[in-house]
Amino acid sequence: MRLDKFLKVSRLIKRRTLAKEVSEQGRITINDKVAKPSTKVKAGDVLAIRFGQKIVTARIEMLKDIVRKDEAHLMYTVLSEEKLEKVELQFIDDED
């Protein structure tokens, strides 16, 4: 199954077009490799998705083309949610 379709069906990302955009921006990795929307996923793969200031890591448990909303969470297991610290730009003062 394609990555963008999995993200939509599992409801990790609400719309397939949004899943495509996020993966095209390089914000999704599969098994520590940057993934494209067309990357094939399989059960056992570990996804890391960067949502703004948060990284969600999840393992794919099963693949299905059609899933009811209340069963979508069974398609993956969240391994961790890591909040990133806000990075503030440091200005370098060249005049000393």
C-alpha positions in Angstrom: 0.0 0.0 0.0 1.2 3.5 -0.7 2.3 5.7 2.2 -0.2 8.5 1.4 -3.1 6.1 1.2 -2.1 4.3 4.5 -1.9 7.7 6.3 -5.4 8.6 5.1 -7.0 5.2 5.8 -5.4 4.9 9.2 -6.5 8.5 9.9 -3.0 9.5 11.1 -3.5 12.3 8.6 -7.0 13.4 7.7 -6.8 13.8 3.9 -4.7 12.0 1.3 -3.6 15.2 -0.4 -2.4 16.5 2.9 -0.5 13.3 3.5 1.1 13.7 0.0 2.2 17.3 0.8 3.7 16.3 4.2 5.7 13.5 2.7 6.9 15.6 -0.3 8.3 18.1 2.3 10.5 15.3 3.7 8.6 15.3 7.1 8.0 11.5 7.1 10.5 8.7 7.5 10.0 5.0 7.2 12.6 2.9 9.0 14.8 6.0 9.2 14.7 6.8 5.5 12.9 9.8 4.1 9.8 8.6 2.3 7.9 9.8 -0.8 4.1 9.6 -1.1 4.4 6.6 -3.4 6.7 4.6 -1.0 5.3 1.2 -0.3 4.6 0.4 3.3 4.2 -3.0 5.0 3.3 -4.3 8.4 6.2 -3.8 10.8 7.5 -0.6 9.3 8.2 2.2 11.7 7.0 5.7 10.6 8.2 9.0 12.1 6.0 12.0 11.2 6.8 15.6 12.1 3.7 17.6 12.9 4.9 21.2 13.6 6.7 21.0 16.9 6.0 17.3 17.5 7.3 14.0 16.1 5.0 11.0 16.3 6.6 7.6 15.9 4.3 4.7 15.0 4.7 1.0 13.9 2.3 -0.3 11.2 0.4 -3.3 12.5 -1.8 -4.1 9.5 -2.9 -2.9 6.1 -6.5 -2.6 5.0 -8.0 -0.7 2.1 -11.2 0.2 3.9 -11.5 0.6 7.7 -14.3 1.9 9.9 -13.4 5.1 11.9 -13.5 3.3 15.2 -11.1 0.6 14.0 -8.6 2.8 12.3 -6.4 3.0 15.4 -5.8 -0.8 15.2 -3.7 -0.3 12.0 -0.8 1.2 13.9 0.7 1.5 17.4 2.1 4.8 18.6 5.6 4.1 19.9 6.4 7.7 21.0 5.4 11.3 20.8 8.3 13.7 21.1 7.8 17.4 21.5 10.5 19.5 19.9 11.9 22.5 21.6 11.1 25.7 19.8 14.3 26.8 18.1 15.0 30.5 18.3 17.4 32.0 15.9 20.7 33.3 17.4 22.0 36.5 15.9 25.8 36.7 15.5 27.3 40.0 16.4 30.3 40.5 14.1 31.2 43.7 15.7 33.5 43.2 18.7 
